[in-house]
Amino acid sequence: MNALSVIVPVLDEAACIEACLVRLQPMRERGADVLVVDGGSRDATRAIAGPLADRVIDAPRGRARQMNAGAQAARGDVLLFLHADSLLPADADAAIERAIAAGARWGRFDVMIAASGPLLRVVAAMMNARSRLTGIATGDQAMFVRRGDFAAAGGFPDIALMEDVALSKTLKRATRPACLRERVATSGRRWERRGTVHTILLMWRLRMAYAMGADPQRLARLYGAERS
């Protein structure tokens, strides 16, 4: 059986980190290693996370940098990267083990968006279908990868946005991902805050610009300006 490490990058996530980590406690009891990687939180994130994680470590701010730091500190043979506002399915560890045993080297879960309204169900279905078609995963889908393959890919590139897409493209050169049907529930907070249609158009715009070679730092500034 492959040991699993769950890596959760955080920055001021006091509002949601407890629910995320509580869901992981049965997996910890089954042997999973849970690491929270803090990028400089100024709220109660660290205090909440401490009793619910194996370790809380510090890293330079930036999701890619934090996830890479977590990967370096992790003990597991398989690394799972989880957003702080997402909840894994209860049997995520068993689903990953089955996929790895069947020959998968990396993969992701289907996603559902935890928010009211039928449009977001359509958005999630489109995200899952697109991922199956393209072999590209996003962070919302809780990417997992064997440690050796993660290292061979060079980890997440140190870019401000689209690090998940970039790593997927590198991993896909060796093998396509295992697209698991079990669903990770991610918060609909960004959709609700900005408006669903507006957020869809923004994300399409950013992904298209990245595919055409736009600077991820500039895209991150645009994303941040939209968020504020």
C-alpha positions as CSV (number, residue, x, y, z in Angstrom):
1,M,0.0,0.0,0.0
2,N,1.3,3.5,-0.9
3,A,1.5,6.0,1.9
4,L,-0.4,9.2,1.1
5,S,0.4,12.8,2.0
6,V,-2.2,15.5,1.8
7,I,-0.8,19.0,1.3
8,V,-3.0,22.0,2.0
9,P,-1.6,25.4,1.1
10,V,-3.2,28.2,3.2
11,L,-3.3,32.0,3.5
12,D,-5.8,33.5,5.9
13,E,-8.2,30.5,5.6
14,A,-9.6,30.6,9.2
15,A,-13.1,30.5,7.9
16,C,-12.8,27.2,6.1
17,I,-9.7,25.3,7.1
18,E,-11.4,23.4,10.0
19,A,-14.0,21.8,7.8
20,C,-11.3,20.8,5.3
21,L,-9.1,19.2,7.9
22,V,-11.9,17.5,9.9
23,R,-12.8,15.6,6.8
24,L,-9.3,14.3,6.7
25,Q,-9.1,12.9,10.2
26,P,-10.3,9.3,9.3
27,M,-7.6,9.3,6.6
28,R,-5.0,10.3,9.2
29,E,-6.2,7.4,11.3
30,R,-5.6,5.1,8.3
31,G,-2.1,6.4,7.9
32,A,-2.3,9.5,5.7
33,D,0.1,12.4,6.5
34,V,-1.6,15.8,6.5
35,L,0.6,18.9,6.0
36,V,-0.7,22.5,6.1
37,V,1.6,24.9,4.4
38,D,1.2,28.5,5.6
39,G,2.2,31.4,3.4
40,G,2.0,34.0,6.2
41,S,-1.5,34.0,7.5
42,R,-2.5,36.9,9.8
43,D,-5.7,35.3,11.1
44,A,-6.3,32.2,13.2
45,T,-5.5,29.7,10.4
46,R,-2.5,28.2,12.1
47,A,-4.1,27.9,15.5
48,I,-7.1,26.1,14.0
49,A,-5.0,23.8,11.8
50,G,-2.4,22.8,14.4
51,P,-4.4,20.1,16.2
52,L,-5.9,18.8,13.0
53,A,-2.7,18.3,10.9
54,D,0.5,16.3,11.4
55,R,2.5,19.4,10.7
56,V,2.0,23.1,9.9
57,I,5.0,24.5,8.1
58,D,5.9,27.9,6.8
59,A,6.8,28.7,3.1
60,P,7.1,31.8,1.0
61,R,3.8,33.1,-0.1
62,G,2.4,31.7,-3.4
63,R,0.4,28.6,-4.0
64,A,3.1,26.9,-6.1
65,R,5.9,27.6,-3.7
66,Q,3.8,26.5,-0.7
67,M,2.8,23.2,-2.4
68,N,6.4,22.5,-3.4
69,A,7.5,23.1,0.1
70,G,4.8,20.7,1.3
71,A,6.0,18.1,-1.2
72,Q,9.5,18.3,0.1
73,A,8.4,17.9,3.7
74,A,5.9,15.1,3.0
75,R,6.5,11.5,3.9
76,G,4.2,9.8,1.5
77,D,4.8,7.9,-1.7
78,V,1.8,9.7,-3.2
79,L,1.2,13.4,-2.9
80,L,-2.4,14.9,-2.9
81,F,-2.8,18.7,-3.2
82,L,-5.9,20.1,-1.7
83,H,-7.4,23.6,-1.6
84,A,-8.4,24.8,1.9
85,D,-11.9,25.4,0.8
86,S,-12.4,21.9,-0.6
87,L,-13.7,18.7,1.0
88,L,-12.4,15.3,-0.1
89,P,-14.7,12.4,-0.5
90,A,-14.6,10.1,2.5
91,D,-12.9,7.3,0.6
92,A,-10.4,9.4,-1.3
93,D,-7.4,7.5,0.0
94,A,-8.9,4.2,-1.1
95,A,-9.8,5.6,-4.5
96,I,-6.3,6.8,-5.1
97,E,-4.8,3.5,-4.0
98,R,-7.0,1.7,-6.5
99,A,-5.9,4.0,-9.3
100,I,-2.2,3.7,-8.4
101,A,-2.6,-0.1,-8.2
102,A,-4.1,-0.1,-11.7
103,G,-1.1,1.8,-13.0
104,A,-1.9,5.4,-12.7
105,R,0.9,7.8,-12.0
106,W,-1.2,10.9,-11.4
107,G,-4.8,12.0,-11.5
108,R,-7.6,14.0,-10.1
109,F,-11.1,13.8,-8.8
110,D,-14.3,15.0,-10.3
111,V,-15.4,18.3,-8.8
112,M,-18.7,19.6,-7.5
113,I,-19.2,23.3,-6.6
114,A,-20.9,23.7,-3.2
115,A,-23.3,26.5,-3.9
116,S,-27.0,27.0,-4.7
117,G,-28.3,27.3,-8.3
118,P,-28.3,24.9,-11.2
119,L,-25.8,26.9,-13.3
120,L,-22.9,25.9,-11.0
121,R,-23.8,22.2,-11.5
122,V,-23.4,22.8,-15.2
123,V,-20.1,24.5,-14.7
124,A,-18.8,21.6,-12.6
125,A,-19.9,19.1,-15.2
126,M,-18.2,21.1,-17.9
127,M,-15.0,21.2,-15.9
128,N,-15.0,17.5,-15.4
129,A,-15.8,16.8,-19.1
130,R,-13.1,19.2,-20.3
131,S,-10.5,17.6,-18.0
132,R,-11.3,14.1,-19.3
133,L,-11.0,15.3,-22.9
134,T,-7.8,17.3,-22.5
135,G,-6.0,15.4,-19.8
136,I,-5.5,18.7,-17.9
137,A,-6.4,18.9,-14.2
138,T,-7.0,22.0,-12.0
139,G,-6.4,22.5,-8.3
140,D,-10.1,22.5,-7.6
141,Q,-10.1,18.8,-8.6
142,A,-7.6,17.8,-5.9
143,M,-4.6,16.6,-8.0
144,F,-2.6,13.6,-6.8
145,V,0.7,12.3,-8.2
146,R,3.4,9.7,-7.3
147,R,6.3,11.4,-5.6
148,G,8.8,10.2,-8.2
149,D,6.7,11.6,-11.0
150,F,6.3,14.9,-9.2
151,A,10.0,15.2,-8.8
152,A,10.7,14.2,-12.4
153,A,8.3,16.9,-13.6
154,G,10.1,19.5,-11.5
155,G,7.2,20.1,-9.2
156,F,4.9,23.1,-9.7
157,P,6.5,25.8,-11.8
158,D,7.1,29.0,-9.8
159,I,4.5,31.1,-11.5
160,A,1.8,33.2,-10.0
161,L,-1.2,31.5,-11.7
162,M,-2.0,28.4,-13.7
163,E,0.6,26.3,-11.9
164,D,-1.8,23.4,-11.9
165,V,-2.4,23.6,-15.6
166,A,1.4,23.8,-16.2
167,L,2.2,20.8,-14.1
168,S,-0.6,18.8,-15.8
169,K,0.9,19.5,-19.2
170,T,4.2,18.3,-18.0
171,L,2.8,15.1,-16.4
172,K,0.6,14.4,-19.4
173,R,3.7,14.1,-21.7
174,A,4.4,10.8,-19.8
175,T,0.9,9.5,-19.2
176,R,-2.7,10.8,-19.1
177,P,-4.3,11.3,-15.7
178,A,-6.6,9.0,-13.8
179,C,-9.9,10.9,-13.8
180,L,-11.7,9.5,-10.7
181,R,-15.5,9.7,-10.6
182,E,-15.6,10.3,-6.8
183,R,-16.2,14.0,-6.2
184,V,-14.4,16.6,-4.2
185,A,-16.7,19.5,-3.1
186,T,-15.1,22.9,-3.5
187,S,-16.6,26.1,-2.2
188,G,-18.6,28.3,-4.5
189,R,-17.4,31.4,-2.7
190,R,-15.6,33.0,-5.6
191,W,-18.5,32.3,-7.9
192,E,-21.0,33.8,-5.5
193,R,-18.8,36.8,-4.7
194,R,-18.1,37.8,-8.3
195,G,-21.2,36.4,-10.0
196,T,-21.3,33.1,-11.8
197,V,-21.4,34.3,-15.4
198,H,-18.8,36.9,-14.7
199,T,-16.5,34.3,-13.2
200,I,-17.0,31.9,-16.1
201,L,-16.0,34.6,-18.6
202,L,-13.0,35.7,-16.5
203,M,-11.7,32.1,-16.2
204,W,-12.1,31.5,-19.9
205,R,-10.3,34.7,-20.6
206,L,-7.4,33.8,-18.3
207,R,-7.0,30.3,-19.6
208,M,-7.1,31.5,-23.2
209,A,-4.5,34.2,-22.5
210,Y,-2.3,31.6,-20.7
211,A,-2.6,29.2,-23.7
212,M,-1.5,32.0,-26.0
213,G,1.6,32.7,-23.9
214,A,0.5,35.5,-21.6
215,D,2.7,36.2,-18.6
216,P,1.2,34.4,-15.5
217,Q,2.2,37.3,-13.3
218,R,0.1,39.7,-15.4
219,L,-2.8,37.2,-15.3
220,A,-2.5,36.9,-11.5
221,R,-2.7,40.7,-11.2
222,L,-5.8,40.7,-13.3
223,Y,-7.3,37.8,-11.3
224,G,-6.4,39.6,-8.0
225,A,-7.9,42.9,-9.3
226,E,-11.1,41.1,-10.2
227,R,-11.2,39.4,-6.9
228,S,-10.9,42.7,-5.0
